[in-house]
Amino acid sequence: MLSKLEKAQQQWGGYSDVIDYWLTLRQELLVEYSKVAGLSGVNKNCLPTEEALNHFCEALVDYISAGHFKIYDMVMSRWQSTGFSTNTEIDTLYARIVETTEPLLTFNDKYSAFVLDEDNFSRFDSDISRVGEIMELRFEQEDMLIQLIADSLSIPPGA
């Protein structure tokens, strides 16, 4: 996921404040995910700390919230200034991204105030792996959407 983020940053970094902000939030989320998922192992000494797990859950909710309530609003505002509107491709991608939101928020609800121990560790390991898969799917969809956004934002205002 980190290598795909680097590619996205190289491709779209500096293109737009909206896209830069989005990619920065993604990087912060991936750092927190790495701290939690990278610590997975077969014994209790490898469990993430409650603090690390809480930081990841906070970053996850912040990322999702920013996407739904800030990034998309910023893009829509910019589009309105250029006269651009969404199309079927953009709407379909957005719908696919929205589908990933519920399972990610379910993880947050379950683990944001959770105490890991040897008895529930195997379930956590499975859950955090699934979250990684969902995040990767979401990022792929977002990258396609970013390309469409970048293309649309290249239109001068009022054009």
Number of C-alpha atoms within 10 A of each C-alpha: 15 13 8 13 18 14 12 18 17 11 11 17 16 12 14 14 11 20 22 16 16 18 22 15 19 22 18 16 21 21 14 21 23 16 16 24 22 12 15 21 14 12 11 13 12 14 22 21 15 16 12 16 24 19 17 25 25 16 21 25 17 16 22 21 13 16 19 15 11 16 18 15 14 15 17 16 13 17 19 13 13 17 13 17 10 12 8 8 12 16 12 13 19 18 12 15 22 14 13 17 18 10 13 20 17 12 17 21 13 12 19 18 13 12 12 18 14 12 9 10 20 15 12 19 18 11 16 18 14 15 21 17 13 18 22 15 16 19 20 17 18 19 18 15 19 20 15 15 22 17 10 17 18 11 13 10 13 10 8
